[in-house]
Amino acid sequence: MTSAARVLLMSLLLVMAAAPAASAADGWSIMPSGGSRPAFYAEGVPGAVLQDAVSVVNRSGRVVTVRLSGSGVPVAFAAERVRVRARTRADVPFAVSARGDRRGEIVARDQDGRRVEVPVRLRVGGPVLSALTVEHVAVRGGRITYDLVNRGTTVLVPSLAVHVDGVFGAVLDRAPRALPIRLRPGQRLRLAEPWPDRPVLDSVDVRLTVTAAGGAHDSAGVAARFVPWGAVTGVAGAAVAGGALLLVRGRRRRTRDGEAVESPRTEVELTGAVT
């Protein structure tokens, strides 16, 4: 090999060796704060809020803006958009809700579209408890509204039974059926049960019973009265109008020497018009 070829080969090797180091020095990265951890690892009881921090390291000579998000894990950041000056580091606290064993990533994207991830491993321990409550039962229009709250440590698929008693007996009786929801530990959902054929005139007691696997059970109710106010108003109005008509007729007649006569030009109609 000639000396010129050896020089060219050595130059290429130096460029190839230096290129990755230059790329790393000019870029940015994210990592768990406070040490050389390869990933985030958190463990706690169900429903606990676990806290940590992610470091955004900017080794470049320009300002970098990074957006943070969670993938596969419920992460809440102190700031989702971070502006990091050249050759500095920003530590961003975040919180993770313990809702079961999960694997995911913390994802960072810069203004140029570059994406970097750090793995997250979430483990939930503690006792297994199935519990829920039914709250805020109300009758609104053609619906029965209520809240379901998961008070335990497991994900629940609840079943709902509805029973309504009126003055003369049962008005509604729906057997238990599974609701199309998955209620996570600590989660509250506002739900509604349709009741399009509710009574027109009755006083009822509504009772909702909810059950789920693991022995979760609760029941709650509300009293409601149904009065057709439009019909009542109409009847009352007719009674008042009838009384007014009798009064008008009574005032229209006078007696003179035992003979009933009409008052001149005093025809009064129920509309109030006077002729």
KOLLOSE-529346 format. One record per residue: residue in one letter; y, x, z of N, C-alpha, C in turn. Coordinates in steps of 0.02 Angstrom, whole numbers, plus 32768, in hexadecimal, padded with zeros to 4 digits. Each point is the difference from the previous one (the first is absolute). Layout:
<sites>
AYXZYXZYXZ/...
</sites>
This chain:
<sites>
M7FC5802B8000803B7FD58000803E802D8000/T802F7FEF7FD5803D80287FFC802C7FF5803C/S802F802E800A802E7FF98039802B7FC27FFA/A80137FEF7FC280297FC47FF67FD97FC18013/A7FBF7FFF7FED7FD77FC680117FF77FFA804B/R7FF6803B80217FF87FFE8049803F7FE68022/V803A80147FE8803E7FE8801C80087FB57FF8/L7FEE7FE67FC380057FB97FF37FD07FD8802C/L7FC3801A80097FCF7FDE802A80177FFD8049/M801A80388018801880018044803A7FD0800A/S802B7FFA7FCF80397FD280047FE87FB88003/L7FCD7FEF7FD87FE67FBC80017FE07FF08043/L7FDB8030801C7FE07FF5804180347FF68037/L803680267FFD80347FF8803180227FBB7FFB/V800C7FEA7FC2801E7FBE7FF67FD37FC9801A/M7FBE80057FF07FD17FCD80177FFA7FFE804C/A8003803B801E7FFA80028049803F7FE68022/A8039800C7FE1803F7FEC801F80117FB67FF4/A7FE57FE17FCC80137FBB7FEE7FF17FCE8037/P7FC37FFE801E7FF47FCE8034802D800A803C/A800C803D8015802B800D803A80477FE87FF2/A8018800A7FC580437FEA7FEE80037FB38001/S7FCC7FE07FE67FFE7FB77FFF80007FE48047/A7FD9801E802D7FFE7FE980458043800B8022/A802080397FF2803F800F802180377FD27FE9/D7FFD7FE97FC080357FD67FE57FF47FB6800C/G7FC67FEB801B7FF07FB98006800A7FE68047/W7FE37FC7800E80037FE180427FBB7FE68010/S7FF67FF1803F7FBE7FE88016800A7FD6803F/I7FCA7FDD801480007FDB803F7FC380158028/M80057FFB80417FC98014802C80097FDF8044/P7FCC7FFA802880087FE78044802E802E8029/S802D7FE48026802E802880287FDC8020803C/G801C803880157FE9801F803E7FC1802A7FFB/G7FEF801A7FC77FC5802A7FFD7FE380027FBA/S7FC7801F7FFA7FDF80097FBF7FC87FCE7FF7/R800A7FC280117FCD7FCD7FF77FF87FF07FB6/P7FC27FFA7FE87FF77FEF7FB980097FB67FF3/A7FFE7FD6803480067FB87FF780197FE18042/F80147FC17FFC80137FDA803B7FC17FDF801C/Y7FF8800480427FC87FE08021801A7FDB803D/A7FF27FBF800480197FD880387FC87FD4801A/E7FFF7FF680427FCD7FD7801F80207FD88039/G7FED7FC18005801C7FD680357FDB7FBE8004/V80137FD880317FE17FBF800A801D7FCF7FCD/P7FDB7FCA7FEF80197FCF7FD080447FE48014/G802C7FFB7FD080437FE6800C803380348016/A7FE9803D8010802E80348016802A801A7FC6/V803C80188010802C801F7FCE7FFF804B800C/L7FE780267FCF7FF880488006803880227FDA/Q801B8035801E803B80217FE47FF180487FEE/D802080187FCA7FFA80457FE9803D800F7FD6/A800180397FDE803880137FD57FE780287FC5/V80207FF77FC77FF080267FC4803B802D7FEF/S7FF2803D7FEB803380317FEE800680057FB4/V803D7FFA7FE8800E800B7FB9802180447FFA/V7FDF80307FE2801780457FFB801A800D7FB9/N804080127FFB801F800E7FBF800A804B7FFA/R7FD880207FD7800680497FF5802B80107FC4/S80187FCE7FDE8026800C7FC38049800F8010/G802680107FCC8047800E8008802C7FC47FF2/R7FE37FC57FFD80287FC47FF37FED7FC98031/V802A7FCE80057FF37FC7802C7FC77FD67FE2/V7FD37FEA802B7FC87FD67FEB80037FBE8026/T7FF97FC97FDC7FFC7FBE801F7FB97FE57FF9/V7FE27FEE80387FBA7FEC80027FFB7FBA801E/R7FD67FD77FE27FF07FBE801B7FBA8001801E/L7FFA7FE7803D7FC1800080257FE27FBA8001/S7FBE7FFC7FFC7FDC7FC080067FBA800E8019/G7FDE7FCB80147FBB800480167FD27FDE7FD0/S7FC6801C7FF67FCE7FE37FD37FBF7FF88027/G7FEA7FC180077FC17FF3802480077FFA804B/V803A800F801B800D7FFC804880457FE0800B/P80087FD7803580417FE1800E803080308022/V802C80207FDA802C8033801A80487FE77FFE/A8026800C803680477FF0800380268041800F/F802A80157FD08025803E800680457FF5801F/A80188033802480447FFD801A80327FFF7FC7/A7FF080207FC880297FFE7FC47FD180077FC4/E80037FD17FD37FD480047FC5801D802C7FC9/R8041800A80018020802C7FCF801E803B8025/V7FEC803D7FED8014803C8024802180307FCE/R803A80188012802480327FD77FFD80438025/V7FE080317FE07FF48040801F802780367FDB/R802A80238024802880357FE17FD4803B7FED/A801B802C7FD77FDB803A7FE77FE9802D803A/R7FC080147FFD7FE38030803080047FE68048/T7FF77FBF80087FFF7FE380447FC47FD18006/R7FF97FE4803B7FC87FD3800D801A7FC28025/A7FE37FC77FF180127FC280227FC17FE3801F/D80047FF080417FC77FE18023800F7FB58007/V7FD27FD77FE880097FB77FFF7FCB7FDF802C/P80147FE280397FD07FDC802A7FE57FC27FDD/F7FC37FED80117FE47FC27FE57FD07FE38033/A7FF07FC07FF77FD27FDD802D7FC97FDF7FD7/V7FC38000801B7FC77FE17FE07FE37FCD802F/S7FF27FC37FE87FE17FCC80297FB480077FFD/A7FE28000803B7FB7800780047FE07FBC7FF5/R7FE77FF57FC47FE17FC07FEE7FBA800A7FE3/G7FDE803380157FBD800D7FE77FFB80477FE4/D7FC380187FF87FF680437FE380167FFF7FB7/R802C802E7FEF801B80027FBC800980487FE8/R800080067FBE8011803F7FDE80367FF17FCD/G8031802A7FFF80367FF77FD0802780407FF7/E803C7FF97FE7802B803B7FF580497FEE800F/I80258033801280497FFD7FFF8016801F7FBE/V80267FDA7FDA801280137FBC804B800F7FFD/A801180377FDD804680127FF5800C80087FB5/R80387FE47FE9801380067FB9804880187FFD/D800D80307FD3804580177FF980227FDE7FC5/Q803F80147FF380287FE07FCC7FE5800E7FBA/D7FD680337FF97FE380107FBF7FBB7FE07FF6/G7FE97FDA80317FBF7FDE7FF97FC58027801A/R800B803A801D7FC98027801B7FE67FDE803F/R7FBE7FFE80087FE07FDD80387FD580328027/V80067FFB80437FD8802A802C7FE47FD38037/E7FC0800A80147FE17FD780337FE5802C8039/V7FFE7FE2803B7FDF801E803A7FD07FCC801C/P7FC08010800B7FD07FCF801880107FE78047/V7FEE7FC2800C80077FE180437FBC7FE38013/R7FEA8011803C7FC17FE5801A80107FDA8040/L7FF27FBF800080107FD580397FBF7FE5801D/R7FF7800B80417FC57FE8802380157FD4803B/V7FDF7FC6800580107FD180357FC57FFB8030/G800F800B80407FCC7FFB803380117FC98032/G7FDA7FFE8037800D7FCD80337FCF7FC67FFB/P80067FD0802E7FD17FC88002800A7FD07FC6/V7FCA7FE07FEB80027FCD7FCC800B7FBC8021/L80367FDE7FED80117FC0801E80177FD07FC9/S7FE07FC57FFE80147FCB7FD180257FCB8027/A803F7FF57FF080287FCE802380397FEA7FD3/L80107FC0800480397FE57FD9801D7FC48025/T803D7FED7FEC80227FC7801D801E7FD57FC9/V80047FBE800D80237FD17FD480407FEC8023/E803980067FDD80407FF58020802E7FD77FD2/H80337FE0801F80367FDE7FDC7FE57FCA7FCF/V7FD37FD680187FE77FCA7FD680367FCB7FF8/A800B7FE87FC380337FCD7FF37FEC7FD87FC3/V80187FC27FFD7FF67FD57FC580427FFD7FDB/R800180187FC3803D80037FD87FF17FE17FBB/G801D7FC77FF37FF47FDF7FC07FB67FF07FF9/G7FE380137FC87FB97FF57FF57FD6803C8010/R8014802780347FDB803C80127FFC8007804C/I7FCC802380167FFB80168045800A804C7FFF/T80358019801D800E804880007FEA801F8042/Y7FEE80407FFE7FEA8022803C8001804C7FF4/D7FFD802680367FFB80497FFD7FBC80158019/L7FE380327FDE7FC380218018801280488012/V7FE98017803B800F804380177FBE80228014/N7FF4803B7FE47FC58028801280118027803F/R7FE27FEE8038800C802180407FCB80348010/G7FD2800C7FD27FC9802F800D800880427FDB/T7FC780217FF6800080427FE17FD880027FBF/T7FEA7FC67FE87FD87FFE7FC380227FD37FCD/V7FF0800C7FC080197FD47FCB7FD97FBE8002/L80247FC87FFD7FE17FBE800780087FD77FC1/V7FCC7FDA7FF080027FCD7FCC7FF57FBD8024/P80367FDD80147FF97FC5802B7FEC7FC27FD9/S7FE27FD080257FF07FBD7FE7802A7FCE8026/L80157FCB7FDD802D7FCE801D7FE07FBB7FFE/A80047FDB80387FED7FBA8004803D7FD88016/V80087FC47FE3803B7FD6800E7FE77FBB8017/H801B7FE980377FEF7FBD801980417FDE8018/V80097FC17FEA803B7FDA80127FE97FBB8019/D80157FEE803C7FF37FBE801D803F7FD78000/G7FF97FC07FEB80387FD180017FF67FCB8035/V80297FCD80007FFC7FCB80327FBE7FDB7FFB/F7FE67FF67FC47FC37FDA7FF67FC4802C7FEF/G80038041800F7FC6802B7FF48011803B7FD5/A7FCB80217FE68009803C7FD880237FF17FBE/V803380287FF180257FF97FC17FEB80357FCE/L7FF0803B80197FED80387FD57FCC802B8025/D7FCC80147FDC7FCB802A801E7FE5802E7FCB/R8018803E7FFE7FEA80317FCF7FD380338021/A7FC480087FE67FD0802F801B801880487FF8/P7FE7802F8029801680477FFA7FF2801C7FBA/R803180247FE77FF880227FBF802480438004/A7FE680327FDD801D80438001804380007FDB/L8032801E801F804180067FE08000803D7FD1/P80247FFD7FC9800180387FCF802F80388016/I7FF7801A803D802C803580197FD580338026/R801C803C80077FE48034802B803780158031/L7FF57FF1803F8034800A80337FF480428022/R802E80307FF67FF98042801E80148000804A/P7FE980318026801380038047804C80018009/G80197FD4802A80487FFB800C80267FD97FCD/Q7FE07FE77FCC80247FDD7FCA800B7FB78011/R803A7FE57FED80117FB98008800C7FE37FBA/L7FE27FC47FF4800A7FDE7FC180167FB9800C/R80337FE97FDB80147FBA80017FDA7FDC7FC8/L7FDA7FCC80127FD57FDC7FD180117FB68002/A7FE67FDB7FCF800B7FB87FFC7FC17FDE7FE7/E7FF17FC7801F7FC77FD77FEC801A7FC17FE0/P7FEE7FF27FC0801B7FC47FDF7FE77FC08021/W802B7FCE80047FEF7FBE801C80277FCB7FD9/P7FEE7FF57FC180277FD37FD77FF87FB68012/D7FC87FED801F7FF37FB9800F800B7FF1804A/R8033801D801D800E7FF3804780137FB7800B/P7FFB7FE7803D800F7FB9800D80497FF07FF5/V800C7FC07FF080457FE87FF9801C7FEB8043/L7FD57FE1802980167FE880427FC8800F8032/D800C8031802C7FCC80128031801D80348030/S7FDE80088038800D8036802F7FC080298006/V800280417FEF7FC380277FF98003803F802A/D7FC4801B800D7FF8804180207FDB802D7FCF/V802080377FEB7FE4802F7FD07FE1803A8026/R7FC380127FEE7FDD803780217FE2802F7FCB/L8015804180027FE580347FD47FD3802E8028/T7FC5800D7FE67FD0802D80207FEE80387FD0/V8008803E80157FF3803A7FD67FCB802B8020/T7FCF80177FD87FCB802C80187FF8803A7FCF/A7FE3803680187FF1803A7FD67FC68026801D/A7FE5802E7FD97FC68027801680118028803F/G7FCD800B8029800A8026803D80157FD6803B/G7FFF7FBD7FF980127FD5803880497FED8004/A802880117FCE80477FEE800180077FB57FF9/H80287FE1802B80067FB7800180427FED8022/D80227FCE7FE3803B7FE48020800E7FBC7FE3/S80257FD7802780117FBD7FEB80467FF08018/A80257FDB7FD880447FEC801280107FBF7FDC/G802F7FDA801B80107FC07FE280497FED8009/V80107FC47FE680447FE680057FFB7FB47FF8/A802E7FDC802080047FB87FF980367FEF7FCD/A7FF37FCC7FD980307FEC7FCC80007FB47FFA/R803A7FE47FEE80077FB87FF6801A7FF47FBA/F7FE37FD07FDF80147FEE7FBC801E7FB98002/V803F7FFB7FEC80237FC07FFE80217FF87FBC/P7FF17FC97FDC80217FF67FBE80487FE98009/W802C8030800C80457FEF801180227FD87FC9/G7FED800A7FC2801E7FD97FCA7FF17FB68008/A7FC17FF0800F7FED7FBA800980227FE3803E/V80018028803780207FE8803D80497FF27FF4/T8021802C7FDC80477FF67FF1800B7FC27FD6/G7FD17FF67FD080057FC47FD67FF97FC08027/V7FCF7FFE802E7FF67FC48029803C7FF3802D/A801880368020803B7FF9802B803C7FE87FD8/G8007801C7FC480397FEB7FD77FFB7FB77FEC/A7FC27FEA7FF07FF77FBA7FED80107FD2803B/A7FEB8015803D800E7FD8803B804B7FFA800C/V802380397FF980487FFE800A80217FD57FCB/A7FE980087FC1801D7FD97FCA7FF47FB5800A/G7FC37FEE80187FF17FBA800D802D7FE48036/G800B80278034802D7FE9803580477FF77FE6/A8015802E7FD680437FFA7FE380067FC17FD5/L7FCA7FF17FDA80017FC57FD680067FC08029/L7FD97FFD803780057FC6802C80457FF9801E/L801D803B801280437FFF801D80337FE77FCE/V7FFA80177FC1802E7FEA7FCC7FFA7FB67FF5/R7FC17FEA7FFB7FF67FB87FF4801B7FD6803B/G7FF7801E803C80197FDB803A804B7FFA7FFF/R802080347FE680497FFF7FFF801C7FD87FC6/R7FD67FF47FCE80187FDC7FC6800A7FB6800E/R7FDD7FE6803180027FB8800C802F7FEE803B/R80267FCE7FF680287FE480357FF07FB58005/T80117FE480367FF67FB8800880437FDD8008/R80077FCA7FDE803D7FD780077FE97FB78004/D800A7FE5803A7FEA7FBB800D7FB67FF87FF2/G7FD9803480137FB87FFB7FF87FE880117FBA/E802C80127FD17FED80107FBB8007804B7FF4/A7FCC801C7FE5800180477FF08026800B7FC0/V802E803080018027800F7FC47FFF804C7FF5/E800F80157FC4800480477FEE804780188008/S8008803B801B8042801F8002801480127FBA/P803C7FF47FED8015800E7FBB8002804B7FF2/R7FE280127FC6800280447FE47FE980348034/T7FC77FF4801F7FE68031802F7FB6800D7FF2/E7FEE800C7FC17FBB80117FED7FF4804A800F/V7FD4800E80327FF3804580147FB980127FED/E7FF680367FDA7FBF80177FEA7FE9803A802C/L7FC0800E7FFB7FE480378029801A80437FE9/T801B80047FC3801B80407FE98044800E801F/G801E7FCE80208042800A801E80377FEA7FD2/A7FF07FEC7FC380357FEA7FD2801A7FBC8015/V80407FF77FFD80207FC0801480247FE57FC3/T7FF47FBF7FF280227FE17FC7802F7FCA801A/
</sites>
